[in-house]
Amino acid sequence: MTLVIYSLAALAEIAGCFAFWAWLKLDRSPLWLVPGLASLALFAWLLTLVPSDAAGRAYAAYGGVYIAASLSWLWMIEGQRPDRFDLTGAAICLAGAAVILLPARG
């Protein structure tokens, strides 16, 4: 379930940030900020659903998922295929997230 929450959080965060990007860099209407802010609020709420004893650990592990999801966004939404360096970096980040998430603690 954690992976589902992280995936939804990443989509919400990237969509929210992209709304700001579109407004500032792509000359879109300021109305893009309304769904962007809602999406960022959804992102923050979703991260509170992750079962973790510490927010920092949950956020650190999320970072790896965010990086991989950002490269998926790059490819699917922006139409730019990630190169081998992008994919290698994402794999390293996901491995790091697994190291943070998977050990039994306590």
C-alpha positions as CSV (number, residue, x, y, z in Angstrom):
1,M,0.0,0.0,0.0
2,T,2.9,2.4,0.7
3,L,4.0,2.2,-2.9
4,V,0.5,3.1,-4.1
5,I,0.4,6.1,-1.7
6,Y,3.9,7.2,-2.8
7,S,2.9,6.9,-6.5
8,L,-0.3,8.9,-6.0
9,A,1.6,11.5,-4.0
10,A,4.2,11.8,-6.7
11,L,1.6,12.3,-9.4
12,A,-0.1,15.0,-7.3
13,E,3.1,16.8,-6.5
14,I,4.4,16.7,-10.1
15,A,1.0,17.9,-11.4
16,G,0.9,20.7,-8.9
17,C,4.4,21.9,-9.6
18,F,3.8,21.6,-13.4
19,A,0.8,23.9,-13.0
20,F,3.2,26.6,-11.6
21,W,5.7,25.8,-14.4
22,A,3.0,26.2,-17.0
23,W,1.9,29.5,-15.6
24,L,5.4,30.9,-15.2
25,K,7.3,29.3,-18.1
26,L,4.7,28.4,-20.7
27,D,2.7,31.6,-20.3
28,R,-0.5,29.9,-19.2
29,S,-3.4,31.5,-17.4
30,P,-3.0,32.2,-13.6
31,L,-6.1,30.0,-13.3
32,W,-3.7,27.0,-13.6
33,L,-2.7,27.8,-10.0
34,V,-6.0,26.8,-8.6
35,P,-5.8,23.1,-9.5
36,G,-2.1,23.3,-8.9
37,L,-2.6,24.3,-5.3
38,A,-5.2,21.7,-4.8
39,S,-2.9,19.1,-6.2
40,L,-0.1,20.1,-3.9
41,A,-2.4,20.0,-0.9
42,L,-3.5,16.5,-1.9
43,F,0.2,15.5,-2.2
44,A,0.9,16.7,1.4
45,W,-2.2,14.8,2.7
46,L,-1.2,11.6,0.9
47,L,2.2,11.6,2.6
48,T,0.6,11.7,6.0
49,L,-1.0,8.3,5.2
50,V,2.4,6.5,4.9
51,P,2.9,4.2,7.9
52,S,6.1,5.5,9.4
53,D,7.4,6.3,12.8
54,A,9.1,9.5,11.5
55,A,8.1,12.0,8.9
56,G,11.7,12.5,7.7
57,R,12.1,8.8,6.9
58,A,8.8,8.7,5.0
59,Y,9.8,11.8,3.0
60,A,13.3,10.5,2.3
61,A,12.0,7.2,0.9
62,Y,9.4,9.1,-1.1
63,G,12.3,11.1,-2.8
64,G,13.3,8.0,-4.8
65,V,9.8,7.4,-6.0
66,Y,9.4,11.1,-6.9
67,I,12.5,11.0,-9.0
68,A,11.3,8.0,-11.0
69,A,7.8,9.5,-11.4
70,S,9.3,12.8,-12.6
71,L,11.1,10.9,-15.4
72,S,7.9,9.1,-16.3
73,W,6.2,12.6,-16.5
74,L,9.1,13.8,-18.7
75,W,8.4,11.0,-21.1
76,M,4.6,10.7,-21.0
77,I,3.5,14.3,-20.6
78,E,6.4,16.3,-22.0
79,G,7.3,13.9,-24.8
80,Q,11.1,13.6,-23.9
81,R,12.4,10.2,-23.5
82,P,14.7,9.7,-20.5
83,D,18.3,8.8,-21.4
84,R,20.5,6.1,-19.9
85,F,21.8,8.6,-17.3
86,D,18.3,9.5,-16.2
87,L,17.3,5.8,-15.9
88,T,20.5,4.9,-14.0
89,G,20.0,7.7,-11.6
90,A,16.4,6.8,-11.0
91,A,17.4,3.1,-10.4
92,I,20.0,4.3,-7.8
93,C,17.3,6.5,-6.1
94,L,14.8,3.7,-6.0
95,A,17.4,1.3,-4.5
96,G,18.1,4.0,-1.9
97,A,14.3,4.3,-1.1
98,A,14.1,0.5,-0.7
99,V,17.0,0.6,1.7
100,I,15.2,3.1,3.8
101,L,11.8,1.5,3.6
102,L,12.4,-2.2,3.8
103,P,14.3,-2.9,7.0
104,A,12.2,-3.9,10.0
105,R,12.8,-1.3,12.7
106,G,11.9,-1.3,16.4
